[in-house]
Amino acid sequence: MSHEVEKMVFAGATPWHGLGTEIDDATNFWDAFKLAGLDWEVETEPLYRMGAAAQVVGEQVKAQAAVRTSDDKVLGVVGPRWTPLQNRDAFKVFEPLIDSGDMRLHTAGSLRGGERVWVLCQLGLENTEIVPNDEIAKFALLSNGHDGKLAVHFGFTPIRVVCANTESMARSSKASKLIRIRHHRFVKNNVEKLRDVMNLADQEFEATAEQYRFLASRQINATDLHKYVKIVLDVHQQEEDELSTRTKNIIGKVEEFFLLGKGNDLPGVNGTYWAAYNGVTEYLNYEKGRTNENRMDSLWFGQNGNLSQKALDTAVALAA
């Protein structure tokens, strides 16, 4: 299943996959932690090779297993210096900010059978408006991997995380301002210190929003839209008759999203470089790749994440 949600809680609208337990401001913070299914810990254990006689191999390969203590499930293979950030410690980062009213818990849960977890809080700040009726909400995200592949990510994002796809989008989006922290013995202290950089992250978030507003202030015609998409796809040196059928179909799909994509019909968005950029990102997030899982993996680790950043940089350059 593309959502890959093991268990979660949510406030507000029900996620698209229909899963999770609904919470509100009256829900106790630590009750929500349990309802999200995060009340378990991770320990590291030696790796063994099963055969005629069990053989310890962890020391030989300098690796160990990350194991969930509640059910002894192996979540991943990690290095000898890898230190888990426990779910409870991740939740604690947000507790004083929620108690003060600066944030409220929005979604939280685990993905891929506990391999990855997240906590998302909505900030008490006003949404950032790009054009009238086109707002970007501000969320604070802590995303963490117990699988040995994903570092801790913490900071601002405009994306509501409710599944594996949106979690990966939040980390890959240039609109997100996330700090990456490696898993080592100082991981807990470093995450707690991240509270001190929230104001700086907010300033950077607003700086990106200014780029969006600039794109919304610049009109783009059909010829320049076609040129923009070809540059993003790195086929701008090719003549039209040299383009493959697949490339032509991709360009056509992006141009369709430019006209009919989510929110692109709003006054002040329609016909602008902002709509062009949205067309590219909508294609990357919902169309590119054979399956939802392939799109997710590409946004996490590969080409789609790079193309999304290139699409923004190219739009700003051409609009200028």
Secondary structure, DSSP 4 states (H G I P E B T S, - for coil): -TT-EEEEEE-SSPPTT--SEE--TTS-HHHHHHHTT----EEEEE-EE-SSS-EE-HHHHT-EEEEETTTTEEEEEE-TT-----HHHHHHTTHHHHHTTSEEEEEEEEEGGGTEEEEEEEESSPPEEEETTEEE--EEEEEEESSSS--EEEEEESS---SHHHHHHHHH-TT-EEEEE--STTHHHHHHHGGGGHHHHHHHHHHHHHHHHHHHTSB--HHHHHHHHHHHTT-TTS-GGGS-HHHHHHHHHHHHHHHHSTTTTSTTTTTBHHHHHHHHHHHHHHTSSSSHHHHHHHHHHSHHHHHHHHHHHHHHHHH-
